[in-house]
Amino acid sequence: MNSIEVRNLTKKFGDFVSVNNISFNVKKGEIFGFLGANGAGKTTTIRMLIGVLEPTSGDALVGGFSVVKQPEMVKRKIGYMSQKFSLYNDLTVEENIDFFGGVYGMENDELEERKNWALEIANLKGKENLLTGSLPGGIKQRLALGTAVIHRPEIVFLDEPTSGVDPISRRNFWDLISDLSAEGITVFVTTHYLEEAEYCNNIILINAGRLIAEGSSKDLKTKYLSGKIFEVECEKSIMAMDLLSKADFVTETSIFGKNIHVVVNDKFEDKSQITGYLKFHGIRNIKRVDQIVPTLEDVFIHLLEQENNARQN
């Protein structure tokens, strides 16, 4: 059963096409990752799906209701958390919870029960009178999630929810997302942290408003990357990457931190070929060459390279 069904959804701003004729489904209770770089069209898509931005064409069913014809019904089915956490910094923790509970028509025992739950997941029991603006980013993030789902929605949309928080807070936040999914809540999350997609049941990659790949993390890695990948740590990494990109046994190269990822083809023999090639071209201090398991970032870069090559041809 699908919680979300998107059909030929398009959004234009003048001549600029922000979202270009996309279609996909999201199953009930799954964690669905909508991934792409900043400016890829993620937030525009999510704003159409929550009923606050009208599509130029196409439609989507969210919780069984049309975002075009029934946006107010859609809003009753969902929770939403933006990348700015949707909280009021000049209100206390308790005032924020009471406000959002009131927006969703909650009161008395029901509100008190859910307030206690929100305080617990944010680790704010006994700190109800703290100003929200004084909270650390990771705590504020958890409180924002609590207020977004305080009314137990069927579907929750999280737009860049881990932006600007530390890695430990991000990991703890994903534990909360998993708990929501286990309760049967559908979680639609956008992020540009590609490593976070490992937590998702299904993933879509979007670039320049177009869907470029879909599947589980394992599916994406096996379907789109057939060649072996090696990580090279050496001096002059930019120069080394440029040199390797010209080697006949190399398909693609990219920079990962200070290291180089190299995708090889059927002309590749063994890793000494990489070492020998670099030394022949003047790169002497080669610390290591190791075969690695591909990451989703490798997949994304590979797909972008394909798109760029297709446009040039």
VEXTIMAR-321704 format. One record per residue (C-alpha): chain; y, z, x. Coordinates in pm, 1 decimal. Example, Ala and Ser with C-alpha at 12.3 -4.5 7.8 and 13.67 -1.06 7.14 Angstrom:
<sites>
+-------+----------+----------+----------+
! nulum !    north !       up !     east !
+-------+----------+----------+----------+
!     A !   -450.0 !    780.0 !   1230.0 !
!     A !   -106.0 !    714.0 !   1367.0 !
+-------+----------+----------+----------+
</sites>
This chain:
<sites>
+-------+----------+----------+----------+
! nulum !    north !       up !     east !
+-------+----------+----------+----------+
!     A !      0.0 !      0.0 !      0.0 !
!     A !    344.6 !    -93.3 !    133.1 !
!     A !    648.5 !    134.2 !    122.9 !
!     A !    880.9 !   -146.1 !    236.1 !
!     A !    853.0 !   -522.1 !    182.6 !
!     A !   1116.1 !   -741.3 !    347.4 !
!     A !   1147.4 !  -1107.5 !    248.8 !
!     A !   1375.1 !  -1358.0 !    424.9 !
!     A !   1647.6 !  -1098.2 !    480.1 !
!     A !   1966.3 !  -1243.6 !    631.4 !
!     A !   2309.9 !  -1101.4 !    705.7 !
!     A !   2605.8 !  -1306.6 !    825.0 !
!     A !   2951.5 !  -1186.1 !    922.4 !
!     A !   3157.8 !  -1502.5 !    901.4 !
!     A !   2987.4 !  -1752.8 !   1129.4 !
!     A !   2798.1 !  -1481.0 !   1316.2 !
!     A !   2434.5 !  -1432.6 !   1209.8 !
!     A !   2348.7 !  -1066.6 !   1269.7 !
!     A !   2005.9 !  -1074.1 !   1099.6 !
!     A !   1830.8 !  -1408.2 !   1074.1 !
!     A !   1575.5 !  -1461.8 !    794.5 !
!     A !   1337.7 !  -1175.7 !    877.6 !
!     A !   1022.9 !  -1078.9 !    684.4 !
!     A !    780.0 !   -790.1 !    737.6 !
!     A !    596.0 !   -503.4 !    561.9 !
!     A !    580.3 !   -129.8 !    632.1 !
!     A !    273.3 !     59.2 !    513.8 !
!     A !    297.6 !    390.4 !    331.7 !
!     A !    285.2 !    691.0 !    564.3 !
!     A !    307.4 !    499.3 !    891.7 !
!     A !    553.8 !    541.0 !   1176.1 !
!     A !    717.1 !    200.1 !   1203.4 !
!     A !    914.8 !    115.0 !   1516.3 !
!     A !   1197.2 !   -137.6 !   1495.5 !
!     A !   1283.7 !   -206.5 !   1857.4 !
!     A !   1540.2 !   -406.6 !   2043.9 !
!     A !   1837.3 !   -390.9 !   2274.7 !
!     A !   2179.3 !   -277.0 !   2154.3 !
!     A !   2330.6 !   -550.0 !   1935.9 !
!     A !   1992.8 !   -699.6 !   1841.1 !
!     A !   2044.3 !   -641.8 !   1466.4 !
!     A !   1860.2 !   -310.8 !   1418.3 !
!     A !   2140.8 !   -111.1 !   1254.8 !
!     A !   2248.2 !   -401.7 !   1033.7 !
!     A !   1889.3 !   -430.3 !    906.9 !
!     A !   1860.5 !    -60.2 !    837.4 !
!     A !   2194.1 !    -56.5 !    651.3 !
!     A !   2066.6 !   -332.2 !    422.1 !
!     A !   1737.9 !   -148.5 !    365.1 !
!     A !   1909.9 !    176.4 !    262.4 !
!     A !   2128.0 !     -8.0 !     10.8 !
!     A !   2471.3 !     30.8 !    172.0 !
!     A !   2512.2 !   -325.2 !    303.4 !
!     A !   2450.5 !   -625.5 !     79.5 !
!     A !   2235.6 !   -902.2 !    230.6 !
!     A !   2379.3 !  -1252.8 !    255.8 !
!     A !   2043.1 !  -1380.3 !    133.8 !
!     A !   1688.3 !  -1259.5 !     87.8 !
!     A !   1577.7 !   -923.1 !    -49.6 !
!     A !   1364.8 !   -618.8 !     25.0 !
!     A !   1167.8 !   -373.3 !   -183.8 !
!     A !   1209.1 !    -14.4 !    -64.0 !
!     A !   1000.2 !    238.3 !   -252.6 !
!     A !    937.3 !    -33.7 !   -509.7 !
!     A !   1306.5 !   -107.3 !   -577.0 !
!     A !   1516.0 !   -410.0 !   -480.8 !
!     A !   1796.1 !   -343.2 !   -228.8 !
!     A !   1990.0 !   -628.7 !   -393.8 !
!     A !   1943.2 !   -544.6 !   -761.5 !
!     A !   1869.6 !   -168.6 !   -753.3 !
!     A !   2044.0 !    -14.9 !   -447.9 !
!     A !   2113.1 !    314.9 !   -627.0 !
!     A !   1742.6 !    357.8 !   -707.3 !
!     A !   1659.0 !    284.5 !   -343.7 !
!     A !   1890.9 !    566.5 !   -233.3 !
!     A !   1699.0 !    816.0 !   -447.9 !
!     A !   1374.9 !    733.8 !   -267.1 !
!     A !   1493.2 !    766.3 !     91.0 !
!     A !   1632.1 !    994.8 !    357.6 !
!     A !   1861.6 !    865.3 !    630.1 !
!     A !   1963.1 !    992.8 !    971.8 !
!     A !   2212.4 !    796.8 !   1178.7 !
!     A !   2249.6 !    797.9 !   1556.6 !
!     A !   2549.1 !   1031.8 !   1514.4 !
!     A !   2325.4 !   1281.6 !   1332.6 !
!     A !   2518.9 !   1271.0 !    998.7 !
!     A !   2623.3 !   1638.1 !   1030.4 !
!     A !   2964.9 !   1800.7 !    980.4 !
!     A !   3057.7 !   1971.7 !   1306.9 !
!     A !   3322.0 !   2196.0 !   1146.8 !
!     A !   3069.1 !   2346.6 !    903.5 !
!     A !   2818.5 !   2617.1 !    991.1 !
!     A !   2446.9 !   2544.1 !   1011.8 !
!     A !   2387.3 !   2696.4 !    667.9 !
!     A !   2684.1 !   2515.6 !    513.2 !
!     A !   2549.0 !   2181.9 !    634.1 !
!     A !   2206.5 !   2251.7 !    485.3 !
!     A !   2357.7 !   2370.0 !    155.8 !
!     A !   2580.6 !   2062.2 !    140.8 !
!     A !   2299.5 !   1811.3 !    188.9 !
!     A !   2070.9 !   2004.0 !    -44.7 !
!     A !   2345.2 !   1988.0 !   -308.6 !
!     A !   2390.2 !   1614.8 !   -257.2 !
!     A !   2024.2 !   1571.6 !   -346.3 !
!     A !   2053.0 !   1799.8 !   -651.9 !
!     A !   1863.8 !   2095.5 !   -507.5 !
!     A !   1939.1 !   2455.6 !   -598.0 !
!     A !   1804.0 !   2811.8 !   -623.2 !
!     A !   1442.8 !   2867.1 !   -505.3 !
!     A !   1380.0 !   2505.1 !   -412.1 !
!     A !   1689.5 !   2490.5 !   -192.3 !
!     A !   1610.2 !   2828.5 !    -34.7 !
!     A !   1256.1 !   2719.0 !     52.9 !
!     A !   1370.3 !   2393.7 !    213.0 !
!     A !   1659.1 !   2568.0 !    389.6 !
!     A !   1411.6 !   2802.5 !    557.4 !
!     A !   1201.3 !   2502.6 !    659.1 !
!     A !   1502.5 !   2320.4 !    809.3 !
!     A !   1607.5 !   2632.7 !   1001.5 !
!     A !   1255.8 !   2677.2 !   1133.9 !
!     A !   1209.0 !   2322.4 !   1265.0 !
!     A !   1552.9 !   2339.3 !   1431.0 !
!     A !   1477.8 !   2682.1 !   1580.9 !
!     A !   1790.8 !   2822.2 !   1414.3 !
!     A !   1650.4 !   3119.8 !   1223.0 !
!     A !   1910.5 !   3397.6 !   1240.9 !
!     A !   2176.8 !   3153.9 !   1360.8 !
!     A !   2285.0 !   3023.8 !   1021.4 !
!     A !   2652.2 !   3109.7 !   1083.1 !
!     A !   2688.6 !   2913.6 !   1405.6 !
!     A !   2928.1 !   2619.2 !   1392.6 !
!     A !   2723.2 !   2299.9 !   1400.7 !
!     A !   2957.1 !   2144.9 !   1657.1 !
!     A !   2861.1 !   2416.3 !   1907.7 !
!     A !   2489.7 !   2330.1 !   1902.1 !
!     A !   2311.6 !   2156.4 !   2194.1 !
!     A !   2219.7 !   1792.6 !   2127.5 !
!     A !   1846.2 !   1849.8 !   2085.9 !
!     A !   1893.0 !   2134.0 !   1834.9 !
!     A !   2155.0 !   1937.8 !   1640.5 !
!     A !   1914.6 !   1643.6 !   1630.3 !
!     A !   1637.8 !   1853.7 !   1473.4 !
!     A !   1880.8 !   2002.4 !   1220.5 !
!     A !   1996.8 !   1652.4 !   1126.5 !
!     A !   1635.9 !   1548.9 !   1062.8 !
!     A !   1587.2 !   1858.2 !    848.9 !
!     A !   1887.8 !   1772.7 !    631.3 !
!     A !   1777.7 !   1406.5 !    606.4 !
!     A !   1438.9 !   1499.1 !    459.0 !
!     A !   1530.2 !   1825.8 !    283.8 !
!     A !   1461.4 !   1659.9 !    -54.2 !
!     A !   1114.3 !   1536.7 !     52.4 !
!     A !   1184.3 !   1161.9 !     33.7 !
!     A !    904.7 !    904.6 !     28.4 !
!     A !   1069.5 !    710.7 !    313.1 !
!     A !   1299.1 !    826.1 !    592.4 !
!     A !   1513.0 !    590.0 !    801.9 !
!     A !   1605.3 !    709.4 !   1150.2 !
!     A !   1863.9 !    492.9 !   1327.1 !
!     A !   1861.4 !    553.0 !   1704.3 !
!     A !   1779.1 !    921.5 !   1642.1 !
!     A !   1710.4 !   1009.3 !   2006.9 !
!     A !   2020.7 !    848.8 !   2155.5 !
!     A !   2206.1 !   1083.3 !   2388.2 !
!     A !   1952.8 !   1368.0 !   2403.9 !
!     A !   1741.2 !   1480.7 !   2698.8 !
!     A !   1378.9 !   1362.6 !   2747.7 !
!     A !   1222.0 !   1697.0 !   2647.5 !
!     A !   1423.0 !   1705.1 !   2322.9 !
!     A !   1320.2 !   1346.7 !   2255.3 !
!     A !    951.3 !   1435.6 !   2296.6 !
!     A !    983.7 !   1739.8 !   2067.8 !
!     A !   1161.2 !   1526.2 !   1810.3 !
!     A !    873.5 !   1277.9 !   1806.4 !
!     A !    635.3 !   1566.3 !   1737.9 !
!     A !    839.9 !   1634.3 !   1422.8 !
!     A !    823.4 !   1266.8 !   1324.4 !
!     A !    443.0 !   1278.5 !   1358.1 !
!     A !    434.7 !   1583.4 !   1130.8 !
!     A !    633.7 !   1395.3 !    864.0 !
!     A !    395.9 !   1100.0 !    883.3 !
!     A !     98.5 !   1335.9 !    847.2 !
!     A !    254.7 !   1455.0 !    519.1 !
!     A !    253.8 !   1095.5 !    389.5 !
!     A !    621.9 !   1021.2 !    451.0 !
!     A !    692.1 !    669.5 !    576.4 !
!     A !    909.3 !    679.7 !    888.8 !
!     A !   1117.3 !    373.1 !    980.2 !
!     A !   1276.8 !    431.2 !   1319.7 !
!     A !   1503.5 !    211.0 !   1531.0 !
!     A !   1533.1 !    268.0 !   1902.6 !
!     A !   1619.2 !     90.3 !   2224.2 !
!     A !   1395.5 !    329.2 !   2422.6 !
!     A !   1092.8 !    102.1 !   2442.2 !
!     A !    865.1 !    375.9 !   2577.6 !
!     A !    910.2 !    564.2 !   2248.0 !
!     A !    727.4 !    287.5 !   2065.5 !
!     A !    401.7 !    428.8 !   2204.1 !
!     A !    432.5 !    687.7 !   1924.9 !
!     A !    451.7 !    420.4 !   1651.4 !
!     A !    162.2 !    285.3 !   1443.1 !
!     A !    323.0 !    -57.0 !   1416.9 !
!     A !    611.9 !   -217.0 !   1604.4 !
!     A !    850.1 !   -505.3 !   1559.5 !
!     A !   1062.4 !   -640.7 !   1843.3 !
!     A !   1393.7 !   -796.9 !   1740.6 !
!     A !   1632.8 !   -998.7 !   1954.4 !
!     A !   1959.4 !  -1163.3 !   1846.0 !
!     A !   1870.9 !  -1102.6 !   1480.7 !
!     A !   1527.5 !  -1268.3 !   1500.5 !
!     A !   1183.1 !  -1109.0 !   1500.5 !
!     A !   1004.1 !  -1204.9 !   1820.8 !
!     A !    683.4 !   -998.8 !   1805.2 !
!     A !    488.1 !   -758.3 !   1583.7 !
!     A !    183.5 !   -536.5 !   1627.6 !
!     A !     64.5 !   -207.5 !   1771.1 !
!     A !    155.5 !   -115.5 !   2127.0 !
!     A !   -191.4 !   -220.7 !   2246.5 !
!     A !   -179.1 !   -546.4 !   2048.7 !
!     A !    157.3 !   -644.8 !   2195.9 !
!     A !     44.5 !   -580.3 !   2552.4 !
!     A !   -280.5 !   -774.0 !   2519.2 !
!     A !   -145.8 !  -1061.6 !   2310.1 !
!     A !    169.2 !  -1145.8 !   2502.5 !
!     A !     84.2 !  -1054.6 !   2862.4 !
!     A !   -222.3 !  -1230.6 !   3000.3 !
!     A !   -140.2 !  -1210.5 !   3372.2 !
!     A !   -186.7 !   -908.1 !   3597.5 !
!     A !    123.1 !   -701.5 !   3676.1 !
!     A !    201.3 !   -545.6 !   4013.9 !
!     A !    471.9 !   -295.6 !   4102.3 !
!     A !    634.3 !   -348.3 !   4441.1 !
!     A !    833.5 !    -81.4 !   4623.1 !
!     A !   1024.5 !   -219.9 !   4918.2 !
!     A !   1363.7 !   -251.0 !   5084.3 !
!     A !   1623.0 !   -498.3 !   4954.2 !
!     A !   1458.7 !   -506.1 !   4611.1 !
!     A !   1702.1 !   -755.5 !   4457.1 !
!     A !   1650.0 !  -1000.2 !   4742.8 !
!     A !   1273.3 !   -942.0 !   4728.6 !
!     A !   1267.4 !  -1008.0 !   4353.3 !
!     A !   1457.4 !  -1333.1 !   4401.0 !
!     A !   1214.1 !  -1441.7 !   4672.3 !
!     A !    905.8 !  -1355.4 !   4465.4 !
!     A !   1041.3 !  -1543.0 !   4163.0 !
!     A !   1009.2 !  -1861.9 !   4370.6 !
!     A !    648.2 !  -1800.2 !   4478.8 !
!     A !    392.3 !  -2035.9 !   4323.5 !
!     A !    156.2 !  -1745.3 !   4243.1 !
!     A !    423.9 !  -1556.1 !   4044.1 !
!     A !    505.1 !  -1613.8 !   3675.6 !
!     A !    782.3 !  -1357.1 !   3621.8 !
!     A !    972.0 !  -1086.0 !   3806.9 !
!     A !   1193.1 !   -801.2 !   3685.0 !
!     A !   1359.9 !   -487.5 !   3819.3 !
!     A !   1232.5 !   -145.5 !   3704.4 !
!     A !   1453.3 !    120.7 !   3858.6 !
!     A !   1435.0 !     58.6 !   4233.6 !
!     A !   1103.3 !   -124.3 !   4211.2 !
!     A !    995.8 !   -476.0 !   4114.6 !
!     A !    742.7 !   -575.5 !   3848.1 !
!     A !    563.2 !   -899.6 !   3930.4 !
!     A !    350.3 !  -1094.9 !   3683.0 !
!     A !    105.8 !  -1319.9 !   3868.1 !
!     A !    -80.9 !  -1635.3 !   3763.1 !
!     A !   -414.6 !  -1799.7 !   3846.9 !
!     A !   -294.3 !  -1895.7 !   4197.7 !
!     A !   -283.7 !  -1527.7 !   4287.6 !
!     A !   -564.0 !  -1399.8 !   4512.9 !
!     A !   -496.8 !  -1035.2 !   4600.8 !
!     A !   -202.6 !   -802.3 !   4664.4 !
!     A !   -194.5 !   -886.9 !   5036.6 !
!     A !    -57.7 !  -1223.0 !   4920.1 !
!     A !    255.8 !  -1044.5 !   4791.9 !
!     A !    292.4 !   -840.5 !   5111.5 !
!     A !    244.1 !  -1142.7 !   5334.9 !
!     A !    488.5 !  -1355.6 !   5136.2 !
!     A !    763.4 !  -1093.5 !   5154.7 !
!     A !    711.3 !  -1029.2 !   5527.4 !
!     A !    720.3 !  -1402.5 !   5599.0 !
!     A !   1060.2 !  -1417.1 !   5428.8 !
!     A !   1203.9 !  -1121.3 !   5621.0 !
!     A !   1128.5 !   -822.5 !   5393.7 !
!     A !    963.4 !   -581.4 !   5636.4 !
!     A !    965.9 !   -231.3 !   5488.3 !
!     A !    712.0 !   -268.4 !   5205.6 !
!     A !    604.8 !     80.4 !   5094.4 !
!     A !    346.3 !    -16.3 !   4832.8 !
!     A !    207.5 !   -289.9 !   4608.0 !
!     A !      6.2 !   -150.8 !   4314.3 !
!     A !   -145.9 !   -310.7 !   4007.1 !
!     A !    -14.6 !   -133.1 !   3695.8 !
!     A !    -78.9 !   -116.3 !   3322.1 !
!     A !    192.8 !   -321.9 !   3145.9 !
!     A !    459.6 !   -137.1 !   2950.3 !
!     A !    631.1 !   -249.1 !   2631.3 !
!     A !    935.9 !   -315.9 !   2843.2 !
!     A !    727.6 !   -568.9 !   3039.7 !
!     A !    633.8 !   -731.8 !   2707.6 !
!     A !    994.1 !   -737.9 !   2588.7 !
!     A !   1124.0 !   -889.8 !   2912.0 !
!     A !    845.5 !  -1150.1 !   2903.0 !
!     A !    936.9 !  -1250.0 !   2546.1 !
!     A !   1307.7 !  -1268.4 !   2630.3 !
!     A !   1227.9 !  -1491.6 !   2927.4 !
!     A !   1029.4 !  -1720.1 !   2698.0 !
!     A !   1316.6 !  -1735.7 !   2448.5 !
!     A !   1571.3 !  -1812.9 !   2718.6 !
!     A !   1350.4 !  -2086.5 !   2865.8 !
!     A !   1298.5 !  -2239.5 !   2520.6 !
!     A !   1673.9 !  -2253.7 !   2460.1 !
!     A !   1739.7 !  -2414.8 !   2796.7 !
!     A !   1477.7 !  -2680.0 !   2728.6 !
+-------+----------+----------+----------+
</sites>
